[in-house]
């Protein structure tokens, strides 16, 4: 067994309507549908999407799921998707939305990013690393763990 037992990581996102979410994520973001599992009415209850060399899994859950957990519903999550050309992707996503997504902005940590909320309350940030130069505010510092790059 290697020192790193992890083989990968995939977000697992909950939606009240997974059928709608699957359609939206493939149409707007261009994610690739790999497999969907549907109930007897043809509604998606789980699906796997390809995002580059990674996967995102989605599931449809109703109010009873959240009630059993003692919460009102999903709280949403921020997922970062790394891309080569954030401006080109911004134009494509804005066209698919029929409205302009938030404009890409350069960040002090060397990234150019824009963010889009999805119908399930999750937030997606598309991230292009444009430089390794980091501009931290005065008094801030970068502390790397030993052995990290």
C-alpha positions as CSV (number, residue, x, y, z in Angstrom):
1,X,0.0,0.0,0.0
2,X,1.3,3.4,-0.9
3,X,1.8,6.3,1.6
4,X,-1.1,8.0,-0.2
5,X,-4.2,5.7,-0.1
6,X,-6.4,8.1,-1.9
7,X,-7.4,7.4,-5.5
8,X,-9.3,10.6,-6.2
9,X,-12.0,12.9,-5.1
10,X,-15.5,13.6,-6.5
11,X,-18.1,16.1,-5.2
12,X,-21.5,14.5,-4.4
13,X,-24.1,17.2,-4.7
14,X,-27.8,17.0,-3.6
15,X,-30.6,18.5,-5.6
16,X,-34.3,18.7,-5.0
17,X,-34.7,17.9,-8.7
18,X,-31.8,15.9,-10.1
19,X,-33.4,15.6,-13.5
20,X,-33.4,19.4,-13.9
21,X,-29.9,19.7,-12.4
22,X,-28.4,17.1,-14.8
23,X,-29.9,18.9,-17.8
24,X,-28.7,22.3,-16.5
25,X,-25.1,21.1,-15.7
26,X,-24.7,19.5,-19.1
27,X,-26.3,22.3,-21.1
28,X,-24.8,25.3,-19.3
29,X,-21.4,24.0,-18.2
30,X,-20.9,21.4,-20.9
31,X,-20.3,18.6,-18.4
32,X,-20.6,15.1,-19.9
33,X,-23.2,12.8,-18.7
34,X,-21.6,9.4,-17.9
35,X,-24.6,7.5,-16.4
36,X,-28.0,8.3,-14.9
37,X,-30.1,6.2,-12.7
38,X,-33.9,6.8,-12.9
39,X,-36.9,5.8,-11.0
40,X,-40.0,4.2,-12.4
41,X,-41.3,7.6,-13.5
42,X,-38.1,8.3,-15.4
43,X,-36.9,10.9,-12.9
44,X,-33.1,11.0,-12.1
45,X,-32.3,9.9,-8.6
46,X,-28.5,9.7,-9.1
47,X,-26.1,10.5,-12.0
48,X,-22.4,10.7,-12.7
49,X,-21.0,13.6,-14.8
50,X,-17.5,13.8,-16.3
51,X,-15.6,17.1,-15.8
52,X,-12.3,16.7,-17.5
53,X,-10.6,13.8,-15.9
54,X,-12.8,14.1,-12.8
55,X,-16.3,13.2,-11.9
56,X,-19.2,14.9,-10.1
57,X,-22.0,12.8,-8.7
58,X,-25.4,14.2,-8.2
59,X,-28.4,12.9,-6.3
60,X,-32.1,13.9,-6.0
61,X,-33.4,13.9,-2.5
62,X,-36.7,15.1,-1.2
63,X,-37.7,17.0,1.9
64,X,-38.0,13.8,4.0
65,X,-34.2,13.2,3.6
66,X,-33.4,16.6,5.1
67,X,-36.1,16.2,7.8
68,X,-34.5,12.9,8.9
69,X,-31.2,14.8,9.2
70,X,-32.9,17.6,11.2
71,X,-32.1,20.3,8.8
72,X,-34.3,22.4,6.4
73,X,-32.5,21.4,3.2
74,X,-29.1,21.4,1.5
75,X,-26.8,24.2,2.4
76,X,-24.9,24.3,-0.9
77,X,-21.3,24.0,-1.6
78,X,-18.5,25.7,-3.6
79,X,-16.8,23.6,-6.2
80,X,-13.8,24.8,-8.1
81,X,-13.3,23.6,-11.7
82,X,-9.8,24.2,-13.1
83,X,-9.7,25.3,-16.7
84,X,-7.2,26.4,-19.4
85,X,-9.1,29.4,-20.7
86,X,-11.5,31.0,-18.2
87,X,-12.5,33.9,-20.6
88,X,-13.6,31.5,-23.4
89,X,-15.5,29.4,-20.9
90,X,-17.2,32.5,-19.5
91,X,-18.4,33.4,-23.0
92,X,-19.7,29.9,-23.6
93,X,-21.5,29.7,-20.2
94,X,-23.0,33.2,-20.6
95,X,-24.4,32.2,-24.0
96,X,-25.9,29.0,-22.5
97,X,-27.4,30.9,-19.7
98,X,-28.8,33.6,-22.0
99,X,-27.3,36.1,-19.6
100,X,-23.8,37.2,-18.7
101,X,-22.3,35.2,-15.8
102,X,-20.2,37.2,-13.3
103,X,-17.2,38.6,-15.1
104,X,-13.8,36.9,-14.7
105,X,-11.6,38.7,-12.3
106,X,-7.9,38.4,-11.5
107,X,-7.2,37.4,-7.9
108,X,-4.1,38.2,-5.8
109,X,-3.3,34.5,-5.5
110,X,-2.5,34.3,-9.3
111,X,-5.9,33.0,-10.5
112,X,-8.5,34.4,-12.9
113,X,-11.9,33.2,-11.8
114,X,-15.7,33.6,-12.3
115,X,-18.5,32.1,-10.3
116,X,-21.9,30.7,-11.3
117,X,-24.7,29.5,-8.9
118,X,-26.7,26.5,-10.1
119,X,-30.4,25.8,-9.6
120,X,-29.7,23.6,-6.5
121,X,-27.9,26.4,-4.5
122,X,-24.4,25.2,-5.2
123,X,-21.7,27.6,-6.4
124,X,-19.2,26.8,-9.2
125,X,-16.0,28.7,-9.5
126,X,-14.1,28.3,-12.8
127,X,-10.4,28.9,-12.1
128,X,-7.5,29.5,-14.4
129,X,-4.1,29.8,-12.7
130,X,-2.4,32.5,-14.7
131,X,0.7,33.1,-12.6
132,X,2.6,31.7,-9.6
133,X,3.1,35.2,-8.3
134,X,1.0,35.9,-5.2
135,X,0.3,39.4,-4.0
136,X,-0.7,39.1,-0.3
137,X,-1.9,42.1,1.7
138,X,0.7,43.7,4.0
139,X,1.3,41.5,7.1
140,X,0.0,38.3,5.4
141,X,2.3,35.5,4.6
142,X,2.3,32.1,2.8
143,X,3.1,29.2,5.0
144,X,3.6,25.9,3.3
145,X,3.6,22.5,5.0
146,X,6.9,20.7,5.0
147,X,7.4,18.6,2.0
148,X,4.9,20.5,-0.1
149,X,5.6,22.1,-3.4
